Amino acid sequence: MMQFAQRVQRALLVTYRPEGFNLGMKPRKMAGAGIADHLHLHVLPRWTGDTNFMTSIGETRLGPEELSTTYERLHEALRA
């Protein structure tokens, strides 16, 4: 799982050039998906000043592009 996280980090670095990352794991039932023995890992790119009122108080997440574009860009970077 950590090797894949490093691979994802490299793809994000090449594609979006973030200044850092937040990594978080959710174990067991709290991870969701209705599976008690489930574990998943989030790899989030971060930039200085990337928190704004939409995320902080609006309970809304904003992306820099359409999700389909993000998918295509990261899919290509992960193939390399």
JOCOR-V977050 format. One record per backbone hydrogen bond with DSSP energy under -0.5 kcal/mol. NH is the residue of the N-H (numbers start at 1). CO is the residue of the C=O. E is the energy in kcal/mol with one decimal. If there is no record, write none. Layout:
NH,CO,E  NH,CO,E
//
This chain:
5,1,-2.2  6,2,-2.2  7,3,-1.9  8,4,-2.6  9,5,-2.5  10,6,-2.3  11,7,-2.1  12,8,-2.7  13,9,-2.7  14,10,-2.4  15,11,-2.2  16,12,-3.1  17,12,-0.9  17,13,-1.1  19,46,-1.8  20,46,-1.6  22,44,-2.3  24,42,-1.8  26,40,-2.4  28,38,-0.9  30,27,-0.6  31,28,-1.7  32,29,-1.8  35,32,-1.3  36,34,-0.6  38,35,-1.3  40,26,-1.8  42,24,-3.2  44,22,-3.1  45,43,-0.5  46,20,-2.6  50,47,-1.9  56,52,-2.5  57,53,-2.6  58,53,-1.7  60,54,-2.0  69,66,-0.8  70,66,-1.9  71,67,-2.6  72,68,-2.1  73,69,-2.5  74,70,-2.7  75,71,-2.7  76,72,-2.1  77,73,-2.0  78,74,-2.3  79,75,-1.1  80,76,-0.9
//
